[in-house]
Amino acid sequence: MTVFPSKEWVERVLEATEKNNAYKKATRHWNGDFLCIGNGDEEFLRELGRKEVMEGFISFVNMIPPERRTRYKGTPTGNVFETLGIPFDAFVENFNADEALRKASKLSIEDIRAASVYIWVDFWHGAVRNLVPVVPGEHEDVTFKLSGDYSAWKLLVSGKQDPIVLILRNKLRVETYMSHMPNKARLQMMRNMKAGIALAKELFASVPVE
């Protein structure tokens, strides 16, 4: 079982994509990138009380180079980092998860609800070229933005809920930035994107999460 979000989860999803021939075939004619925005909620606050989730979350944040992580300073997410003892200007080494769990008890639901993390996913003709955590202001020129609470993302990445259903129920919100494209190219991209989304549940479900 894998913690979401974590460095291990990122690595295992990329591995699963490489092995999933059905996904490669369905998305071979499509390329586009997503900025995925995960907002804190009650479920995430509860999850941070588990040591394995805390360790996974720290490994995920540690994927962001310190020189870029400083962009979180002064933001609600940065305030959460400071409470947990996550440095802005250095890689996290010898992290004391037990101490972070103690500090997490000081976080309120208001602190968590104001915080967000960002993941950039770059699809390229059947491959996922990038799946990385990013910081505010990066990759604002993406084709799609997909945002929602942690609990909705957990349903998606666990394979328990279809992403289209989450969008239709307004659990996930999608914004598209394709106005510069000719109509024919825009329609083709949307058709191929739907084919990829149809397999997303299968792809994510192949990486069991806690």
C-alpha positions as CSV (number, residue, x, y, z in Angstrom):
1,M,0.0,0.0,0.0
2,T,1.2,3.5,-0.9
3,V,0.6,6.8,0.8
4,F,-0.9,9.7,-1.2
5,P,0.7,12.1,-1.7
6,S,4.3,10.8,-1.4
7,K,7.4,10.3,-3.5
8,E,6.7,6.6,-3.6
9,W,3.2,7.2,-5.0
10,V,4.6,9.4,-7.8
11,E,7.2,6.8,-8.7
12,R,4.7,3.9,-8.7
13,V,2.2,5.8,-10.8
14,L,4.9,6.5,-13.4
15,E,5.9,2.8,-13.3
16,A,2.2,1.7,-13.8
17,T,1.8,4.1,-16.7
18,E,4.9,2.5,-18.4
19,K,3.4,-0.9,-18.1
20,N,-0.2,-0.1,-19.1
21,N,-0.4,-0.8,-22.8
22,A,-4.2,0.0,-22.9
23,Y,-3.5,3.4,-21.5
24,K,-0.7,4.0,-24.0
25,K,-2.9,3.0,-26.9
26,A,-5.9,5.1,-25.8
27,T,-3.8,8.3,-25.4
28,R,-1.2,7.8,-28.2
29,H,-2.7,10.7,-30.2
30,W,-3.1,13.1,-27.3
31,N,-0.9,15.5,-25.5
32,G,-1.7,18.0,-22.8
33,D,-0.8,19.0,-19.3
34,F,-2.7,19.4,-16.1
35,L,-2.1,21.5,-13.0
36,C,-3.7,19.5,-10.2
37,I,-4.5,21.5,-7.1
38,G,-5.3,19.6,-3.9
39,N,-7.0,21.6,-1.1
40,G,-6.8,20.7,2.5
41,D,-10.0,19.4,4.3
42,E,-11.1,17.5,7.4
43,E,-9.9,14.2,6.0
44,F,-6.4,15.4,5.3
45,L,-6.2,16.9,8.8
46,R,-7.1,13.5,10.3
47,E,-4.7,11.7,8.0
48,L,-1.8,13.9,9.1
49,G,-2.2,12.3,12.5
50,R,-0.9,9.0,11.1
51,K,2.9,8.6,11.0
52,E,3.1,6.9,7.6
53,V,1.0,9.7,6.0
54,M,3.2,12.4,7.6
55,E,6.3,10.6,6.4
56,G,4.8,10.3,2.9
57,F,3.8,13.9,2.8
58,I,7.2,15.1,3.8
59,S,8.8,12.9,1.1
60,F,6.5,14.5,-1.4
61,V,7.3,18.1,-0.3
62,N,11.0,17.2,-0.3
63,M,10.8,16.5,-4.1
64,I,10.5,20.3,-4.5
65,P,14.0,21.9,-4.7
66,P,14.6,24.3,-1.8
67,E,15.2,27.3,-4.1
68,R,11.6,26.9,-5.5
69,R,10.0,25.8,-2.2
70,T,10.6,29.3,-0.8
71,R,7.7,30.5,-2.9
72,Y,5.4,28.9,-0.4
73,K,6.8,31.2,2.3
74,G,4.1,33.6,3.6
75,T,1.2,31.5,2.1
76,P,-1.3,29.4,4.0
77,T,0.5,26.2,2.9
78,G,3.8,27.8,4.0
79,N,2.3,28.4,7.4
80,V,1.5,24.7,7.6
81,F,5.1,23.8,6.6
82,E,6.4,26.1,9.4
83,T,4.1,24.5,12.0
84,L,5.3,21.0,11.0
85,G,9.0,22.1,11.0
86,I,9.5,21.8,7.2
87,P,12.3,24.1,6.1
88,F,11.9,26.3,3.1
89,D,15.5,26.7,2.1
90,A,16.9,23.1,2.6
91,F,16.1,19.5,1.8
92,V,14.4,17.7,4.7
93,E,17.0,15.4,6.2
94,N,16.7,13.2,9.3
95,F,13.1,14.2,9.7
96,N,11.5,13.4,13.0
97,A,8.0,12.2,12.1
98,D,7.0,11.8,15.8
99,E,7.9,15.5,16.5
100,A,5.9,16.5,13.4
101,L,2.9,14.6,14.6
102,R,3.1,16.4,17.9
103,K,3.3,19.8,16.0
104,A,0.4,18.7,13.7
105,S,-1.9,18.7,16.7
106,K,-1.6,22.5,16.7
107,L,-3.1,22.8,13.2
108,S,-6.8,23.8,13.0
109,I,-9.2,22.9,10.2
110,E,-9.0,26.6,9.1
111,D,-5.2,26.3,8.7
112,I,-5.6,23.1,6.6
113,R,-8.6,24.4,4.5
114,A,-6.6,27.5,3.5
115,A,-3.6,25.3,2.3
116,S,-3.1,23.8,-1.2
117,V,-0.5,21.6,-2.9
118,Y,0.1,21.6,-6.6
119,I,1.1,18.7,-8.9
120,W,2.0,19.2,-12.6
121,V,1.2,16.2,-14.9
122,D,2.4,16.3,-18.4
123,F,0.9,13.8,-20.9
124,W,2.6,13.2,-24.2
125,H,1.3,10.7,-26.7
126,G,0.8,7.7,-24.4
127,A,3.5,8.7,-21.9
128,V,3.6,10.7,-18.8
129,R,6.6,12.9,-19.2
130,N,6.3,14.7,-15.8
131,L,4.4,14.0,-12.6
132,V,5.9,16.4,-10.0
133,P,4.9,18.6,-7.1
134,V,5.3,22.3,-8.0
135,V,4.8,25.6,-6.3
136,P,2.4,28.5,-6.6
137,G,2.8,30.4,-9.9
138,E,4.4,27.6,-11.8
139,H,2.8,26.1,-14.9
140,E,0.0,28.6,-15.0
141,D,-0.1,28.2,-18.8
142,V,-1.3,24.5,-18.7
143,T,-4.0,23.2,-20.9
144,F,-6.2,22.1,-17.9
145,K,-6.5,22.9,-14.2
146,L,-8.1,20.4,-12.0
147,S,-8.8,21.3,-8.4
148,G,-10.6,19.8,-5.5
149,D,-10.4,18.8,-1.8
150,Y,-8.0,16.0,-0.6
151,S,-10.9,13.7,0.0
152,A,-12.0,13.9,-3.7
153,W,-8.4,13.3,-4.9
154,K,-8.2,10.3,-2.5
155,L,-11.3,8.8,-4.2
156,L,-9.8,9.3,-7.6
157,V,-6.3,8.0,-6.9
158,S,-7.6,5.0,-5.0
159,G,-9.7,4.1,-8.1
160,K,-12.9,4.2,-6.0
161,Q,-14.5,6.9,-8.1
162,D,-14.4,7.8,-11.8
163,P,-12.9,11.3,-12.4
164,I,-15.8,12.3,-14.7
165,V,-18.3,11.5,-11.9
166,L,-16.3,13.6,-9.5
167,I,-16.3,16.5,-12.0
168,L,-20.1,16.2,-12.6
169,R,-20.7,16.2,-8.8
170,N,-18.6,19.3,-8.5
171,K,-16.1,17.4,-6.2
172,L,-13.4,18.2,-8.8
173,R,-13.4,21.4,-10.8
174,V,-11.9,21.6,-14.3
175,E,-10.8,24.7,-16.2
176,T,-9.6,24.5,-19.8
177,Y,-7.3,26.9,-21.6
178,M,-7.7,26.0,-25.3
179,S,-9.2,29.2,-26.7
180,H,-6.2,29.7,-28.9
181,M,-6.7,26.4,-30.7
182,P,-8.7,25.9,-33.9
183,N,-12.1,24.3,-33.3
184,K,-11.1,21.0,-35.0
185,A,-7.9,20.7,-33.0
186,R,-9.8,21.5,-29.8
187,L,-12.5,18.9,-30.4
188,Q,-9.9,16.3,-31.2
189,M,-8.0,17.1,-28.0
190,M,-11.2,16.8,-25.9
191,R,-12.1,13.4,-27.5
192,N,-8.6,12.0,-26.8
193,M,-8.6,13.4,-23.3
194,K,-11.9,11.6,-22.5
195,A,-10.3,8.4,-23.7
196,G,-7.4,8.9,-21.3
197,I,-9.7,9.9,-18.4
198,A,-11.8,6.7,-19.0
199,L,-8.7,4.7,-18.2
200,A,-7.5,6.8,-15.3
201,K,-9.5,4.9,-12.7
202,E,-7.9,1.6,-13.9
203,L,-4.4,3.2,-14.0
204,F,-4.6,4.7,-10.4
205,A,-6.3,1.5,-9.0
206,S,-3.2,-0.4,-10.1
207,V,-1.3,1.5,-7.4
208,P,-3.1,0.7,-4.1
209,V,-3.2,3.6,-1.7
210,E,-3.9,3.6,2.1
